[in-house]
Amino acid sequence: MELFEAIKSRRSVKKFDKSHVLTDDEVRHLVRCANLAPTSFNMQNWQFVAVRDGAQQAALCKAAWNQEQVCDAAMVMVFAGDLKAHEDTSRTLRGAPDELTPMFDGMIKQFYGDNESLSLQEACRSVGFAGQNVMLAARDMGYDTCAMIGFDPKAVAEILGLPEHMPPLLMVTVGRAAEPARERWGLLSYEEVLSLDKYGNRGLTGPIEG
């Protein structure tokens, strides 16, 4: 599938084929795509939990206020942010040139240090990039997804055994659609979302077609 077609046809599907199963190789491919998303200083400040066990999905469904797609999808991928990723750079700087390793190690620790707010913001950005990669990769594979933030993070963390410094930030259901998504509506126009060079300079106009 061409990239723009994957972007255009990616929709939030709510009804999934309950009988469909994702293979281990398909899960590996999706995680590979997630892990290739950009992160600041290559910190890879995330953890992915791929849930295919029915009992675990049922528990997550309850924590997501009984949204059916969590139970019915072939997989629920939970994206957790690692708020302590900056503390150990040896994992993500491996392979870096020896002369650059001390410099980047110092920069990372100085920049993030004990700034929990910045670490959380950075994790949200990273998880967003990774989640989008997964959704587009799944669409390229012929599958559908639904990105979700409608869940109790404390309950999800407890179900998955996530440590305190790895809060769940995003949930993406993946599987074969049982029903198509609703028609897309309400796309803003170029003049509503785009400025040229400075905010308010609305040089391009017209509808943005989905």
C-alpha positions in Angstrom: 0.0 0.0 0.0 1.3 3.5 -0.8 2.1 5.7 2.1 -0.6 8.3 1.5 -3.2 5.6 1.0 -2.3 4.1 4.3 -2.6 7.6 6.0 -5.9 8.3 4.3 -7.5 5.0 5.0 -6.3 4.8 8.6 -9.5 5.1 10.7 -10.6 4.5 14.3 -12.4 1.1 13.9 -14.6 0.1 16.8 -15.8 -3.3 15.7 -13.2 -6.1 15.2 -13.4 -9.7 14.1 -13.1 -11.6 17.4 -11.8 -14.7 15.7 -8.8 -13.2 14.1 -5.3 -13.9 15.5 -2.1 -12.0 14.9 1.0 -14.1 14.5 4.3 -13.6 16.4 5.9 -12.5 13.2 3.2 -9.9 12.7 3.7 -8.6 16.3 7.5 -8.4 15.7 6.9 -6.4 12.6 4.7 -3.9 14.3 7.1 -3.5 17.2 9.9 -3.1 14.8 8.0 -0.2 13.2 7.3 1.3 16.6 10.9 1.1 17.7 12.1 2.9 14.5 10.1 6.0 15.5 12.2 9.1 16.4 13.1 9.8 20.0 15.1 12.6 21.6 18.8 11.6 21.8 17.7 8.2 20.6 16.6 7.5 24.2 13.8 5.1 23.1 12.0 6.1 26.2 9.2 3.6 25.9 8.0 0.1 26.6 5.4 -1.8 24.5 3.1 -4.4 26.0 1.4 -6.5 23.3 -1.7 -8.2 24.8 -3.3 -11.1 23.0 -4.4 -13.2 26.0 -8.2 -13.2 26.3 -8.3 -12.8 30.1 -5.8 -9.9 30.0 -7.8 -8.2 27.2 -11.0 -8.6 29.3 -9.3 -7.0 32.2 -8.0 -4.1 30.0 -11.5 -3.8 28.6 -12.9 -3.2 32.1 -10.1 -0.7 32.8 -11.1 1.1 29.5 -14.7 1.4 30.7 -15.9 -1.6 28.7 -15.1 -0.3 25.2 -15.7 -3.4 23.1 -12.8 -3.0 20.8 -10.4 -3.8 23.6 -11.9 -7.2 24.0 -12.6 -8.0 20.4 -9.4 -6.9 18.6 -6.7 -9.4 17.8 -4.2 -7.4 19.9 -4.1 -4.5 22.3 -0.7 -2.7 22.3 -0.1 -0.6 25.3 2.5 2.1 25.0 4.2 3.1 28.3 6.6 5.9 28.7 9.9 5.3 30.4 10.5 8.3 32.6 13.9 7.1 33.7 15.3 6.3 30.2 17.7 9.2 30.5 19.4 7.7 33.6 21.1 4.8 31.8 22.4 5.8 28.4 24.5 2.7 27.9 21.6 0.9 26.3 20.8 3.4 23.6 24.3 4.8 23.0 25.7 1.4 22.3 27.2 1.5 18.8 27.8 5.2 19.0 31.4 6.4 18.3 33.5 6.2 21.4 34.4 9.9 21.2 30.8 11.0 21.2 29.4 8.7 24.0 30.6 10.8 27.0 29.4 14.0 25.4 25.9 12.6 24.7 25.7 11.0 28.1 26.4 14.3 29.7 24.0 16.2 27.5 21.1 13.8 28.1 21.5 13.8 31.9 21.9 17.5 32.1 18.9 18.2 29.9 16.5 15.8 31.6 18.1 15.5 35.0 15.3 15.4 37.7 12.9 17.3 35.5 9.9 14.9 35.7 7.6 17.2 33.8 10.0 17.3 30.8 10.5 13.5 30.9 6.8 13.0 30.8 6.3 15.4 27.9 9.1 13.7 26.0 7.6 10.3 26.7 4.3 11.5 25.3 5.9 12.7 22.2 7.9 9.5 21.7 4.9 7.3 22.3 2.8 9.4 19.9 5.4 8.8 17.1 5.6 5.1 17.9 1.8 4.7 18.0 1.4 6.4 14.6 4.0 4.1 13.1 2.1 1.1 14.4 -1.2 2.3 13.1 0.2 3.0 9.6 2.1 -0.3 9.5 -1.0 -2.2 10.5 -3.0 -0.4 7.8 -0.3 -1.4 5.3 -0.7 -5.0 6.4 -4.5 -4.8 5.7 -5.4 -4.4 9.4 -7.3 -1.7 11.2 -6.6 0.1 14.5 -8.1 2.4 17.1 -5.9 4.7 19.2 -7.2 5.1 22.7 -6.6 7.3 25.7 -9.9 6.4 27.3 -8.7 4.1 30.1 -7.8 4.2 33.8 -4.0 4.4 33.8 -3.6 3.1 37.3 -5.7 0.1 36.6 -3.9 -0.6 33.3 -0.5 -0.3 35.1 -1.6 -2.8 37.7 -3.0 -5.3 35.2 0.2 -5.2 33.2 2.6 -5.0 36.1 4.1 -1.7 34.9 6.5 0.0 37.4 5.7 3.5 38.6 8.1 5.2 36.3 6.5 3.6 33.2 3.0 5.0 33.0 0.7 3.8 30.2 0.2 6.7 27.9 -1.5 5.2 24.8 -3.5 2.1 23.9 -3.9 0.9 20.3 -6.2 -2.0 19.3 -5.1 -3.9 16.2 -7.0 -6.4 14.1 -9.3 -7.2 11.3 -12.3 -4.8 11.0 -15.7 -6.4 11.4 -17.4 -3.2 10.4 -16.1 -0.1 8.6 -15.4 3.0 10.6 -17.8 5.9 10.3 -17.3 8.3 7.4 -14.7 11.0 8.1 -16.1 14.4 8.9 -15.1 17.8 10.0 -11.6 18.2 8.5 -10.4 21.7 8.9 -9.3 23.8 5.9 -5.9 25.0 5.0 -6.7 28.5 6.2 -7.8 27.1 9.5 -4.7 25.1 10.3 -1.8 26.5 8.3 0.2 29.7 8.6 3.1 30.6 6.3 6.2 31.9 8.0 4.3 33.5 10.9 1.1 32.7 12.7 -1.9 34.3 11.1 -0.4 34.5 7.5 -3.1 32.5 5.8 -1.6 32.2 2.3 -3.0 28.8 1.3 -6.8 28.3 1.2 -9.3 25.7 0.4 -10.6 22.4 1.8 -8.2 19.6 2.9 -9.5 16.5 1.3 -9.4 13.2 3.3 
